């Protein structure tokens, strides 16, 4: 946990203890952090799908080229 997260959690804990609502900047930072996590996960899955597509293309292209050259038996 980095220092920013620790400070935010300490402030939220203090606000809850005092009965205060979280401040708008704290809510905005939390929303931005959540949205960043979601976006990063989307990019990771997009990269995985691209890698799978490249792998399938590579496998099929090797198979087709091998068949055309007559180097594969079967």
N, C-alpha and C positions, 0 to 999 in steps of 0.2 A: 504494500500500500504506500503510495507516494504521499508527500507532505500535504498536497492540496486536498486529497481525499480525506486525510486524517483531520485537517482543519474543518472541512465541511461537515464531517460526521460529528466533530466536537461541538460545532456551532448548532447543528440540528438537535443534538442531545440537550444542549443548554436551553435552546428555545422550547423544546418539549417540556423540560423540567420547569421552566418559568411560565409555561402556558401560552407562549407566543407562537404565531404562525411563522413558517419559514419565509424569509424575505424573497422578493421577486428576483434579485440577481442570483440567489442560491437556487431557486427553482429553474431559472434559465440555464444555469451551468449544469444542473442535473439533467434537464431535457437534452441539452447539447451532448452530454456524455452518453446518454442512452441512444440518441440518434446516431452518434459516431460509431457506437458498437454495432448497431443494426447495419449501418452502411458498410462497415468493415466485413461483417459476416456475409453480406450480399456479394462483395467483391471476391471474397474467398470462394464462395460457391460458384460464382461466375468463372473464376480461374480454373476450378476443378472441372467444370463442364467443358471449357475450352480444351483442357488437357486430354479429357476423354475423347473429344471429337478429333483432336490431332492424332491420338493413339489409334483410333479406329480407322482414320484415313490412311495412316501409315501402314497398318496391317493389311488393309484391302489393297492399297497401291502396290505393296510388295507382292501380294498374291497375284494380282492381275499382271504385273510386269513379268513375274516368274513364269506364269502360264503362257504369255505371249512369246517369251524367249525360248520356251521349251526346256527350261532348266529344272522344272519340278517334275517329279515322277508321280503320276496318278492323275 
